Amino acid sequence: MGSDDLHDKRKAKRAGDLARRKSRRAPYDRVLIVCEGSKTEPHYLQELIDYLELNSANVKIDGSCGSSPNTVVGYARQKYTQEKRNNDAFDRVFCVFDEDTHTT
């Protein structure tokens, strides 16, 4: 009932057919958001990410640095250089401040 040349009839896979395809989507940027509050701002930013249905796999929100703007910027620089040394640097870094009166 079968055909003796069954293997000849099937199209042999070429090496190009078996190769992994290149990605079509551009990779997401790694983003660090440093804020002066440890509760309100991180929760607000996380809710915003959820509401806008953004991919949060590459977004790190950190609010554990203090309330002074100089401290927030210094902490953001420290985290950036630390990740850069580990060959996993952030593509974008944002600092979030309240409109309070600060001495620095």
HELIX and SHEET records of a PDB file:
HELIX    1   1 LEU A    6  LYS A    9  1                                   4    
HELIX    2   2 ALA A   15  LEU A   18  1                                   4    
HELIX    3   3 THR A   40  TYR A   51  1                                  12    
HELIX    4   4 PRO A   69  ARG A   85  1                                  17    
SHEET    1   A 3 VAL A  59  ASP A  62  0                                        
SHEET    2   A 3 VAL A  31  CYS A  35  1                                        
SHEET    3   A 3 ARG A  92  VAL A  96  1                                        
END                                                                             
